[in-house]
Amino acid sequence: QDTQLRSVDLDHVIKLLKGSGSKDLEKEQLETLKKVVKHFENGLPLKNLAQITEILKLCAEKMNEQEAFTEPLCELIKLFGLPFQKKKSSDEVNYSVEVSQSIAQLGYLMRVPSSQVKIQICKCIVSFYNMELPEKLLSGYQPTSASYKIQMAEVGGLAETLVLSLALVENQLTEKLWVLRALQHLSISGRNCRLMVKAQAASRLCLYLNGADPSGQLVFRSSDILWNLLENTSKEEVVNQLSSLECVHALKEVFVDLLMHGFRHCDYQLRNDLLVIATVIAENPAAPMIESGFAELLIVLATFTEVKLPNPLVKGFKLSCTYEDFEMKKLLFNVIGILSKNSSAAQLLGENHVIPALLYYVKPNQKPGFHDWSAAQYEELQLHAIAVLASVAPVLLDKYLSCQANTLLLVFLEWCIGQDPFFGQGNSFHGRGGRGNKLAQMRYGLRVLRFVVSLYDDAVNINLCDQGAISQLLDILKYAANKSKEKESTILLEIQADTLFILSVLCENDLHRKELFSCEGIAILIPFFKMDPKKLYSGLGHNSLLFSALDCLWSCVIGCYIAEDYFIEKQGIFLLLDLLALKEKNLCNVILGILVEFSDNPKTTLHMSMWRGKRDQTAANLLIQLWRQEELDLGVKRDQCGRIVDIKRPIATSFQKQQKIIPVPANCPSFAIMEISESIRAKIYSLFCKLGFENLPGLSAKDFVTLAIIQRYIDFKVGEVWGEICAEIKEEFRPITSDEKTLKAISDVSERTGKTVAELQDKVLESQRHHKIQEEEKTYKELQATRTQRELINKSWEDFLTRTSNYEALKKAKRLQEISIEASRSKVKVQNGPFHATDIKNLHTTV
């Protein structure tokens, strides 16, 4: 066979096909082509592929004049469907350019005006993905790998060419279906999908969706390709292509046709697939979903069973209890949630009674709802509806209030913490964590309230409070906290965080509501501040819960003296300082802000002075440490002892020093002012103003050095602001002499303040150095006295040993003792006084 292959002179065949004219020549050309096809019936060798491609081009040109070349051309194309043959493993790489160009040529051949050729090309491409080996293999050759042609098709850009060829088969259903089938296979690859999107494949396919097709393959294959494009490429780019009015209209017409006339199981599935694509398009605010009427249709479909009002858009449609209809119901709810983010859709949502339809599900699960949904299905729909209500309610607030939604939600939440038996299935996305309990229902009910109260609308908040929402929310908080003691979960933590947020909004700026919260609420809040610090890094949501608790403390307690006193009595200030001692960057700012607010209460300062942390740390020491860390983070220049380096701008941050002079209007804060709100230094200064700057226990010399800066913080800040004013003035104007003198005097005052603080810091450090020297001298004297005492003890011991071992020494010691005794006697003799002997008679020991 190899000999036969070599015997075919492809160059001669190419030369022959280039000729034209006589009938005999044409006959010879056709015979030669048949011979070529016969020789390569078991596969095309890679080395001959470039010549075969040239023959394909010539045949295509001949077809324009003679239809007789159609069959040979199709037979040659069919050969491309067989595995290519290689002699060496390296042939695949060596001939990759020729192969990719040859496969790309197949796409160009779609321009040949022959249905037979177009269909054969598509069949050939499909065969790339279902490769079958020929009956006989060429001797000395082996087939290329199964994925080789697929890779070369990607490199050659075949997918893009094939998409462009759709315009050539626009009115030819059979050919169009074959092209779609080929594209369906090609769209598995991400690279091909990108090429297809480049050729506007999404919009082209969508426009052809509603073409006549009794088989239904047109919609099926097109939707499958669209799915692949959305999954494998930039979703945004595909959606932009689908967002034209023509595309949305076409999608709507096909969807309605399947909705009203589909009866097969595959029709229902295809309908849902198109609904998902429509949902993705609806996420694009620029998509004409409202203008096309598609949005209204989907809204009516989502709510017609709950609202039960006749609507011509869904006349004749019935919702069954099949799995596909259940999935469609959930998808329609999802569309409502997406449309609620589009302000233009608010009127449609209101007119079509979306709020009442969703509120239908805000009720206890006593038995399955309408349409004979199973208990699990009804629960899933219920949770999904309440989740969507959280998005829709803030958009339709008036409708929300008119439907008494607050009342329904509070009754529903009361059922959630009640003792009524209920066994949730918890088998859906929204039902997570709700198996065997009502936590999922509670979670989404609270989420609706959270989204609504976050609007800070007085009507909503008053309506809630009038119905006893504060007391009920505290019961929910207590219930969730008790459940967390048994087993913590992200759901329970979210429930507690949402409840705390709702309470914060309701009680903020209202003294009466704070009093309602006070004692019971504080007793529930306190355990949150005793949270194990390790839990903050667990990833379950403890961090968010702690922030919500701090926010609740700020909004519900501060400003109400009864509540403040009760919190302080419960050692709340100690707990806040314990949290502050963790030195968590995110927590510090909030806690310091709360302490500043609390500091107006005289008891706060007393408790702060009494607090002791680890290693007997005081509040003043903790605040100074936080100040130093903040300055380090801000890039404020200090020497190794913490002293001022820049006398002119002692507290300026590195960011401030990098900023150029930018004149701003009087109502705009400058960098120096903005820095106050963004850093914690102003809060620390405020707290020291309450604690005082003198007689602070537990401070080192370095702390006093830092304290000197803190004490003059406001003076330094005033100097910074004046510095900015001077710079702005000099940037745009030349001050008059008197003004210039005034500005200079102000600048000198600021500089003198810096020098004064620097001198004070030097004195503190010098005093510390002197104190250290005194301590060293005292320690040295103690060591010297200890050494002298030790020498005396040693000498006494040596004398003792001498007396016990040397009799002459003992006698000498005895004489000295007697002399000493005699010398100690009084020289004045007392008449008739007693005489005391100083020795013991008959004593024979030397001790």
Secondary structure, DSSP 8 states (H G I E B T S, - for coil): -HHHHHHS-HHHHHHHHH--S-HHHHHHHHHHHHHHHHHTTT--BGGGHHHHHHHHHHHHHHHTT-GGGHHHHHHHHHHTTS--EESSTTHHHHTHHHHHHHHHHHHHGGGSS-HHHHHHHHHHHHHTTS----SS--TT-EE--TTHHHHHHHHHTHHHHHHHGGGGGTT-HHHHHHHHHHHHHHTTSHHHHHHHHHTTHHHHHHHTTTS--TTSHHHHHHHHHHHHHHHHS-HHHHHHHHTSHHHHHHHHHHHHHHHHH--SHHHHHHHHHHHHHHHHHHTSTTS-TTTTTHHHHHHHHHHHHHH----GGGTT----SSHHHHHHHHHHHHHHHHHTTSGGGHHHHHHTTHHHHHHTT-S--SS--GGG--HHHHHHHHHHHHHHHHHHTTTTHHHHHHTTHHHHHHHHHHHHTS---------SSTTTT-TTSSHHHHHHHHHHHHHHHTT--HHHHHHHHHTTHHHHHHHHHHHHHHHHHH---HHHHHHHHHHHHHHHHHHTT-HHHHHHHHHHHHHHHHHHHT--GGGGGSSSSHHHHHHHHHHHHHHHTTT-HHHHHHHHHTTHHHHHHHHHTT--HHHHHHHHHHHHHHTTSHHHHHHHHH---GGG--HHHHHHHHHHHHHHHHT--B-TTS-BS-SSSTT--HHHHH-------TTS--HHHHHHHHSSHHHHHHHHHHH-SSS-TT--HHHHHHHHHHHTHHHHHHHHHHHHHHHHHHHH----HHHHHHHHHHHHHHHHHHHHHHHHHHHHHHHHHHHHHHHHHHHHHHHHHHHHHHHHHHHHHHHHHHHHH-HHHHHHHHHHHHHHHHHHS-SS--TT------S-TT-----
